[in-house]
Amino acid sequence: MRRETKQLNSFKIALIAGLLVTMAFLLPARAQHVYLGMYWIAGSVSAPAGVATANRQVIFYRDNPDNGYADDIVGTAGLSGRDNQFMLNAYQDSRLAIAPGKYHLAVVRGEDGYGADPVELSVTGLGYDVLAANLVLAPSTGVTTIAARPEPQPGEPGGPAIVGAPPIFTDITFGNRKYQPGLVARGQAYVIAQQPRITARATSAFGIDTSQLLMVLNEGKADARTFNIAAANITQSSGPTSAPTGVSFVYDFYQEKEPRLPEGQQNITFRATNIYGPTYEVCTVTVAGGEPRLIGVPLAFPSPVKLTTDREVVLQYTLSQDLNIEISLFDVSGRVVKKFSFEARAEGAAAGVNKVIWDLKTDQGGIVSSGIYVFTIVDRTNNKLLGKGKLTCLP
């Protein structure tokens, strides 16, 4: 009894070690294949004097090997790596369903006429099972014919890999503007609010793990912060519920009551994953602190405006933060010809670049006359002039 217990414990140790080693090979840092599960079956084979057990084929099946089987080689050439022992993964054959119940183990009859007839093994569902009694080799016994297994399908052990890819991020916006990495690469600051409203979309034909959607501020640094994308943040989802192929989400720092982002240049990393591994997109942004102000000089384009051909003009300026803004256009006599008013965070009043389109009509409804116009940009809340721009209209 003590010997059997010692042998059983030895098998358990071998099984656990085999499981860990196998997982180390099948689960790389960035997975590129899909693998089925593992369920280990182990045991020992004994033989009469003068008969070798090494390199015998042990098969595991339910009722008939033709309906699916798993196998291993006895001895050091097999998975067990030990004399007179075997250890096989029951999931080798996709035709063989693994569930708690009665299965069979046998040794295929060799060229010397020795094999072992089938014996029952109860699969418990614990992840591994050990045959209590040895398979005993005897003449004229054992399974005599085994049909070849079908070629493994993509994703099955020994089969070709399923080709796929991690998700990608598209349409990342801060406030009202799409993030433009090309401009940042050329040295232009991409200014955002201290409590921005961020939207993004992740897509993959191979599904997305929504539990792993997140954003990280200054990843890898001491002040790093992680923002998990919850179900409430998801605004649109397409494809299967369990693994959608497209997910759009919004994360509003103001609505989430998140602390203000620190001033200066920051990196915000978007992360997503699926069975093919993780992906990420890094956005380099600038948070402008201090007093409300314009960054740079206001512009108007086209410039000059040709009233006979042009139907609108764009007033462009960059705000350091979200502000309530009023724009007034004056003619050379100082008369106001047009006014605009924008609420904070809307186009025209959001941190970063703003573009206000004017249809060249005055507040009275007529087309503006040719001449030179000055427009002012005012912080309406503090009644503070932030800056001025100039516009020329030609006949």
C-alpha positions, 0 to 999 in steps of 0.5 A, a space after each residue: 500500500 505504501 509503495 502504491 501511494 508513493 508511486 501515485 505521488 510520483 505520478 502526480 509530481 510528474 504530471 504537474 511538472 509536465 503541465 507546467 513545462 507544456 504551458 511554458 511552451 504553449 503560452 508565449 508572451 505574445 500568443 500567435 496560435 490557438 491551443 486546445 486544453 490539456 488533460 493528462 492520463 498516466 500509468 505504468 506498464 509491466 512485462 514478464 522477464 525478457 520482454 521490454 516495455 520501452 517504446 510500446 504504444 499505449 492508447 486511450 479511447 472511450 469505446 472504440 479507437 476508430 472514434 478517436 484516441 490519444 497515445 504515448 510511447 512507454 519509457 524515456 522516449 515518451 512524455 513521461 520520460 521514465 522507464 516503464 511509464 507513460 503520460 498522454 494528453 487526452 486532447 490529442 484527437 478532436 474526435 475524442 470528447 473528454 468528460 467524466 466517465 469510463 474510458 479505456 487504456 490498452 497497449 498496441 500489440 507489437 511485432 513480438 506479439 506482446 500487448 495489453 488488453 483494454 482496462 477501464 479508467 474513470 476520468 474524474 474531470 480533475 485535470 489528470 488521472 492515474 491508472 491504479 494498476 499496471 498494464 501487463 504485457 502478455 502474448 497475443 493480447 492488445 489492440 491489433 489495428 488502429 486507424 490513422 488519425 485524421 489530419 489535425 485541423 487548424 488550431 488543434 495540437 500538431 495542426 497548422 496555426 490559425 492565422 490572425 492578428 491582435 486588435 487595432 485602434 482607430 478614430 481616437 479623439 480628444 474633445 472634438 478632434 481626431 488624434 493626428 500622430 503625423 503632426 505630433 511627429 513633426 513637432 507640433 503640440 497636440 493640446 488637450 484639456 486637463 479633463 478631456 473627453 476621449 473616444 476611440 474604436 478598437 476593431 478585430 475580425 478575430 474578436 476583442 476581449 472587452 475586459 482588457 480594454 484600458 488606457 494608461 497615462 504615462 505607462 512605465 513611469 512613477 506617475 502612471 495611472 490606469 483607466 479601465 474601460 467598463 461596460 458603461 463606457 462602451 457606446 457601440 459594439 458589433 459582432 458576437 457579445 462574447 468577442 465583439 469585432 468592433 468596440 467604440 467607447 468614451 471616457 470623459 474625465 470630467 464625467 468620471 470625476 477624474 483628477 486633472 491631468 498634469 501639465 506638460 507633455 503626457 503619453 496616453 496608451 490605449 490597450 486591447 487584446 484578443 487570443 492573438 495577443 495584445 496591441 497598443 497605441 500611444 498618443 503624445 499630448 500636451 496639457 497646457 496649464 496656467 491662466 486661460 490663453 490662446 496658444 499661437 496666433 489666430 488665423 483666417 483662411 482663405 486669406 484674403 476672402 474673395 466675396 465673388 467666389 468664396 462662400 465661407 471663411 474659417 477662423 482658427 485658433 488654439 485654446 489652452 483649456 476649455 472655455 466659454 468663448 465669444 467671438 466678435 467681428 468688427 469693421 474699420 469703423 468699430 461696428 460689430 458685424 457678427 458675433 459668435 458664442 460657444 459653450 466650453 468643450 464645444 467646437 470653438 470653445 475646446 482646449 486645442 485647435 478650434 475651427 469656426 466657420 463663418 458663412 460671411 453673413 452679418 448678424 442682419 443677414 446680408 453678405 459682408 462688404 469688402 474691407 478689413 475686419 478684426 475679430 476678437 476672442 474673449 473668455 466670456 466667463 472672466 470677460 478677458 480678451 484672449 487675442 485678436 485676428 485680422 481678416 481681409 475681404 475683397 470684392 
